[in-house]
Amino acid sequence: MINILLNGCNGKMGQHITQCARFREDLTIVAGLDIRPNENAPYPVYTNAANIKEKFDLIVDFSHPSALNTILGLALERKTPIVIATTGLTDEHKAMIEKASKEIPVLLSANMSLGINLLIQLVKKAAQILYGSFDIEIIEKHHNQKVDAPSGTALAIADAINAAIAPNHLKYVYDRHSSNQKRTRDEIGLHAIRGGTIVGEHSVIFAGNDEIIEIKHTALSKNLLAEGALKSAVFLYGKEPGLYRMQDIFNF
C-alpha cells in the first residue's frame, strides 16, 4: 500500500483525486496539504507542511505554481518521490524540478490523460510530415475558473511539435490580436477559450492548400485526470531518481 500526501487537496482536482483514491487497493491518501483547512476531508489536512505527522511514501502535487518551492523542498527533505501535475509553471520552476530530479524521482506532466499523451505523439509525427506545406494552430478550451492561459497542455503540445521539427525553430504567437500582419511559416498559433464548465478540449489544426487535418481531444470528466495522477503515483513509486514523463508510463 502506497501512502500519499496530496498537495492542493481542497482544490477541484484534489477533490477528484480524493474520490478516485477511495476505490483503490494499491494506495491511500494519508494526509492533505492546502492553504485552506478542511475538517470534512477523510484524512488530516494541514496548512503548514512542517506540521504533518503522518508518514507518506509519495507526494502528488495538484496545486498552484506558488506552492512549488515548498512542496519540492519537502520532497527533497524526506527523499520522497513526487508527481507534479500543477500547470502554469515557469522556466525557473522547471529548472528547479530538473535539479530536484537528480536526487529524487519526479514525474512532471501538464496533463495526466492517456488520450492527450497519445495526441502529442500523433501531432509530432504529423508535424514532421506536414511542416513546410501546412500551417499549425492550437486551440484549447477550458472552464471559466481556469487561471493560466494558454493551458499547460497546449504549451506541451507546441513544445513537442517544436522539438519534432527542429528545437526552438518555431515561434509561438498568442491570439494574434496585437499584430496586424500576415502569418509566417515559422509560427505556431495558440488560442485560449474560457467559458462555462468545459473540462478541457485541445485541437491541433494543420491547414494546407485546399485541405485541413485536425487532431482533437475532449475530456468529459476530470476523473480521467485524477486516475492518471494516481496511475502516475503507482508507476513512480520505487523508481530511481530522475525526471519522468507520462510517455514513460504508457511506453510511447
C-alpha positions as CSV (number, residue, x, y, z in Angstrom):
1,M,0.0,0.0,0.0
2,I,1.4,3.4,-1.1
3,N,0.8,6.2,1.4
4,I,0.2,9.5,-0.4
5,L,0.4,13.2,0.7
6,L,-1.9,15.2,-1.6
7,N,-0.9,18.8,-2.1
8,G,-3.8,21.0,-3.2
9,C,-6.3,18.6,-1.7
10,N,-9.1,21.1,-1.3
11,G,-9.0,22.2,-5.0
12,K,-11.3,20.8,-7.7
13,M,-8.7,18.3,-8.9
14,G,-7.7,17.5,-5.3
15,Q,-11.3,16.5,-4.6
16,H,-11.5,14.3,-7.7
17,I,-8.3,12.6,-6.7
18,T,-9.6,12.0,-3.2
19,Q,-12.8,10.4,-4.6
20,C,-11.0,8.2,-7.1
21,A,-8.4,7.1,-4.4
22,R,-11.2,5.7,-2.3
23,F,-11.7,2.8,-4.7
24,R,-8.1,1.9,-5.0
25,E,-6.5,-1.0,-3.1
26,D,-2.9,-0.2,-4.0
27,L,-2.7,3.3,-2.5
28,T,-4.3,5.6,0.1
29,I,-4.2,9.3,0.9
30,V,-2.9,9.6,4.4
31,A,-2.8,13.4,4.6
32,G,-3.5,16.6,2.6
33,L,-1.8,19.9,2.3
34,D,-3.6,23.1,1.3
35,I,-3.7,26.8,2.2
36,R,-7.2,26.3,3.4
37,P,-8.2,24.0,6.3
38,N,-10.8,21.3,5.7
39,E,-12.3,19.4,8.6
40,N,-14.6,17.4,6.4
41,A,-11.8,15.6,4.4
42,P,-11.4,11.8,5.0
43,Y,-7.8,12.4,6.1
44,P,-6.0,15.1,8.1
45,V,-5.4,18.4,6.2
46,Y,-2.5,20.7,7.1
47,T,-1.9,24.3,6.1
48,N,1.7,24.0,7.1
49,A,4.0,21.3,5.8
50,A,6.1,21.4,9.0
51,N,3.1,20.1,11.0
52,I,2.5,16.9,9.0
53,K,2.6,13.9,11.4
54,E,1.7,11.1,9.1
55,K,4.3,9.1,7.3
56,F,4.0,9.2,3.5
57,D,5.7,7.4,0.6
58,L,5.0,9.8,-2.2
59,I,3.6,13.3,-2.9
60,V,1.0,14.2,-5.5
61,D,1.0,17.9,-6.3
62,F,-2.1,19.3,-8.0
63,S,-1.9,22.9,-6.6
64,H,-0.5,26.2,-7.7
65,P,2.9,27.3,-9.1
66,S,3.4,29.5,-6.0
67,A,3.5,26.3,-3.8
68,L,6.2,24.5,-5.8
69,N,9.1,25.7,-3.8
70,T,7.6,24.5,-0.5
71,I,6.4,21.1,-1.8
72,L,9.5,20.4,-3.7
73,G,11.6,21.3,-0.7
74,L,9.5,18.8,1.4
75,A,10.0,16.1,-1.1
76,L,13.8,16.6,-1.1
77,E,13.9,16.8,2.7
78,R,12.0,13.5,3.0
79,K,13.7,11.9,-0.1
80,T,10.2,11.2,-1.4
81,P,9.1,10.7,-5.0
82,I,6.7,13.4,-6.3
83,V,4.2,13.6,-9.1
84,I,3.8,17.2,-10.3
85,A,0.6,17.9,-12.2
86,T,0.4,21.6,-11.5
87,T,0.2,23.8,-14.6
88,G,1.4,27.4,-15.2
89,L,5.0,26.6,-14.3
90,T,7.7,29.0,-15.4
91,D,11.1,28.1,-16.9
92,E,12.5,28.8,-13.5
93,H,10.1,26.3,-11.9
94,K,11.0,23.7,-14.5
95,A,14.7,24.2,-13.8
96,M,14.1,23.7,-10.0
97,I,12.2,20.4,-10.9
98,E,15.0,19.2,-13.1
99,K,17.6,19.9,-10.4
100,A,15.5,18.1,-7.8
101,S,15.2,15.1,-10.1
102,K,18.9,14.4,-9.7
103,E,18.1,13.4,-6.1
104,I,14.6,12.1,-6.1
105,P,12.2,10.5,-8.7
106,V,10.0,13.3,-10.2
107,L,7.2,12.8,-12.7
108,L,6.1,16.0,-14.4
109,S,3.1,16.3,-16.7
110,A,0.9,19.2,-17.7
111,N,-1.9,16.6,-18.5
112,M,-2.4,13.2,-16.9
113,S,-4.7,11.9,-19.7
114,L,-3.7,8.9,-21.8
115,G,-5.6,10.4,-24.7
116,I,-3.7,13.7,-24.6
117,N,-0.4,12.0,-24.4
118,L,-1.3,9.9,-27.4
119,L,-2.4,13.1,-29.2
120,I,1.1,14.6,-28.5
121,Q,2.7,11.6,-30.2
122,L,0.4,11.8,-33.2
123,V,0.9,15.6,-33.8
124,K,4.7,15.1,-33.5
125,K,4.6,12.6,-36.4
126,A,2.1,14.8,-38.4
127,A,4.3,17.9,-37.9
128,Q,7.4,16.1,-39.2
129,I,5.5,15.1,-42.4
130,L,3.4,18.3,-43.0
131,Y,5.6,21.1,-41.8
132,G,6.5,23.5,-44.7
133,S,3.3,22.9,-46.5
134,F,0.8,23.3,-43.6
135,D,0.3,26.0,-41.0
136,I,-0.1,24.8,-37.4
137,E,-2.6,26.2,-35.0
138,I,-3.6,25.0,-31.5
139,I,-6.9,25.9,-29.9
140,E,-7.7,25.0,-26.3
141,K,-10.9,25.4,-24.3
142,H,-11.4,25.3,-20.5
143,H,-13.9,26.3,-17.8
144,N,-14.2,29.9,-16.7
145,Q,-12.3,29.2,-13.4
146,K,-9.0,28.3,-15.1
147,V,-6.4,30.9,-14.4
148,D,-3.4,30.2,-16.7
149,A,-3.7,30.7,-20.5
150,P,-2.8,29.1,-22.7
151,S,-3.1,25.8,-20.9
152,G,0.0,23.9,-19.8
153,T,-1.2,21.1,-22.1
154,A,-1.4,23.5,-25.1
155,L,2.2,24.6,-24.4
156,A,3.3,21.0,-24.1
157,I,1.8,20.2,-27.5
158,A,3.5,23.2,-29.0
159,D,6.8,22.2,-27.4
160,A,6.5,18.7,-28.7
161,I,5.8,19.9,-32.3
162,N,8.8,22.4,-32.0
163,A,11.1,19.6,-30.9
164,A,9.9,17.3,-33.6
165,I,10.7,19.7,-36.4
166,A,13.8,21.5,-35.1
167,P,14.4,22.6,-31.5
168,N,13.2,26.1,-30.9
169,H,12.8,26.7,-34.6
170,L,9.2,27.8,-34.4
171,K,7.9,30.8,-32.6
172,Y,4.7,30.9,-30.6
173,V,2.1,33.6,-31.4
174,Y,-0.7,34.1,-28.9
175,D,-4.2,35.0,-30.2
176,R,-2.9,37.4,-32.9
177,H,-4.7,40.5,-31.5
178,S,-1.6,42.5,-31.1
179,S,-0.2,42.2,-34.6
180,N,-1.7,43.2,-37.9
181,Q,0.4,41.2,-40.4
182,K,0.4,38.0,-42.4
183,R,1.2,34.8,-40.8
184,T,4.7,33.4,-41.4
185,R,5.6,29.7,-41.8
186,D,7.7,29.6,-38.6
187,E,4.7,30.1,-36.3
188,I,2.5,28.0,-34.1
189,G,-0.6,29.9,-33.2
190,L,-2.0,29.3,-29.7
191,H,-5.5,30.3,-28.8
192,A,-7.3,30.1,-25.4
193,I,-11.1,30.0,-24.8
194,R,-12.5,30.2,-21.3
195,G,-16.2,29.5,-20.6
196,G,-18.8,27.6,-18.6
197,T,-17.8,24.2,-17.2
198,I,-15.7,23.0,-20.1
199,V,-13.5,20.3,-18.7
200,G,-10.8,20.5,-21.4
201,E,-10.6,20.4,-25.2
202,H,-7.5,20.6,-27.3
203,S,-7.4,20.8,-31.1
204,V,-4.3,20.9,-33.3
205,I,-5.1,22.1,-36.8
206,F,-2.8,21.5,-39.8
207,A,-4.1,23.9,-42.5
208,G,-2.7,23.4,-46.0
209,N,-3.8,24.4,-49.5
210,D,-7.3,23.0,-50.1
211,E,-7.2,20.6,-47.1
212,I,-7.2,20.7,-43.3
213,I,-6.2,18.0,-40.9
214,E,-7.4,18.3,-37.3
215,I,-6.4,16.2,-34.3
216,K,-8.6,16.7,-31.3
217,H,-9.1,15.5,-27.7
218,T,-12.0,16.2,-25.5
219,A,-12.1,15.5,-21.8
220,L,-15.6,14.7,-20.5
221,S,-14.7,14.5,-16.8
222,K,-11.8,15.5,-14.5
223,N,-11.9,11.9,-13.2
224,L,-9.7,10.9,-16.1
225,L,-7.0,13.3,-14.9
226,A,-7.4,12.1,-11.3
227,E,-7.0,8.5,-12.4
228,G,-4.0,9.4,-14.5
229,A,-2.4,11.1,-11.4
230,L,-2.9,8.0,-9.3
231,K,-1.6,5.8,-12.1
232,S,1.5,8.0,-12.2
233,A,2.0,7.6,-8.4
234,V,2.0,3.8,-8.7
235,F,4.4,4.0,-11.6
236,L,6.8,6.4,-9.8
237,Y,6.9,4.6,-6.5
238,G,10.2,2.7,-6.1
239,K,11.8,4.3,-9.2
240,E,15.4,5.6,-9.2
241,P,16.0,9.4,-9.1
242,G,15.3,11.0,-12.5
243,L,12.8,13.1,-14.4
244,Y,9.9,11.0,-15.7
245,R,7.0,11.8,-18.1
246,M,3.6,10.3,-18.9
247,Q,5.1,8.8,-22.0
248,D,7.2,6.6,-19.8
249,I,4.1,5.1,-18.2
250,F,2.3,4.5,-21.5
251,N,5.5,3.4,-23.2
252,F,5.1,5.7,-26.2
